[in-house]
């Protein structure tokens, strides 16, 4: 986030929160599940899981729920 005051750079703050894809990838690695295994568990493809992890696509809510369940996680909105 960059803010300006009278065309002068005032403040730069970087949010240090993981993206959805990063969070999914971390959870998958912690569960020791491959992208292919996760894809099979949710009825999708390895390519789709890869795209979600790289933040190329955003899964629908029901797909995200299936991913969380397959990884033994719960979804929380914060």
C-alpha positions as CSV (number, residue, x, y, z in Angstrom):
1,X,0.0,0.0,0.0
2,X,1.5,3.3,-1.0
3,X,0.0,6.6,0.1
4,X,0.8,10.1,-1.3
5,X,0.3,13.5,0.2
6,X,0.6,16.4,-2.3
7,X,2.4,14.1,-4.7
8,X,5.0,13.2,-2.1
9,X,5.5,9.6,-1.1
10,X,4.3,9.4,2.5
11,X,4.2,5.8,3.7
12,X,4.8,2.3,2.4
13,X,3.3,-0.6,4.2
14,X,3.5,-4.2,3.0
15,X,1.0,-6.7,4.2
16,X,2.7,-9.9,5.2
17,X,-0.2,-12.2,4.7
18,X,0.0,-15.3,2.5
19,X,-2.2,-15.5,-0.6
20,X,-4.9,-18.1,-0.9
21,X,-2.6,-20.1,-3.2
22,X,0.3,-19.9,-0.7
23,X,-1.9,-21.0,2.1
24,X,-3.2,-23.9,0.1
25,X,0.3,-25.0,-0.9
26,X,1.6,-24.8,2.7
27,X,-1.4,-26.8,3.9
28,X,-0.9,-29.4,1.2
29,X,2.8,-29.7,2.0
30,X,2.1,-30.1,5.7
31,X,-0.4,-32.8,4.9
32,X,2.3,-34.5,2.7
33,X,-0.1,-34.6,-0.2
34,X,0.9,-34.1,-3.8
35,X,-1.0,-31.9,-6.2
36,X,-2.2,-35.0,-8.0
37,X,-3.4,-36.6,-4.8
38,X,-5.3,-33.5,-3.8
39,X,-6.8,-33.2,-7.3
40,X,-8.1,-36.8,-7.1
41,X,-9.6,-36.2,-3.6
42,X,-11.6,-33.2,-4.9
43,X,-12.5,-34.6,-8.3
44,X,-10.3,-32.2,-10.3
45,X,-6.9,-32.1,-12.1
46,X,-3.4,-31.6,-11.0
47,X,-3.2,-28.6,-13.4
48,X,-6.2,-26.9,-11.7
49,X,-4.6,-27.3,-8.2
50,X,-1.4,-25.9,-9.6
51,X,-3.2,-22.9,-11.0
52,X,-4.9,-22.3,-7.6
53,X,-1.6,-22.5,-5.8
54,X,-0.1,-20.0,-8.3
55,X,-3.0,-17.6,-7.9
56,X,-4.0,-17.9,-11.5
57,X,-7.5,-19.0,-10.7
58,X,-9.7,-18.6,-7.6
59,X,-11.7,-21.7,-6.7
60,X,-15.4,-21.5,-6.1
61,X,-16.5,-21.7,-2.5
62,X,-17.6,-25.3,-2.8
63,X,-14.3,-26.3,-4.4
64,X,-12.4,-24.5,-1.7
65,X,-14.4,-26.3,0.9
66,X,-13.6,-29.7,-0.7
67,X,-9.9,-28.7,-0.8
68,X,-9.9,-27.8,2.9
69,X,-11.7,-31.0,3.8
70,X,-9.3,-33.1,1.8
71,X,-6.4,-31.4,3.7
72,X,-8.0,-31.8,7.1
73,X,-8.5,-28.0,7.4
74,X,-11.3,-25.6,8.1
75,X,-12.0,-22.4,6.3
76,X,-12.2,-19.2,8.3
77,X,-12.9,-15.7,7.0
78,X,-10.9,-13.1,8.8
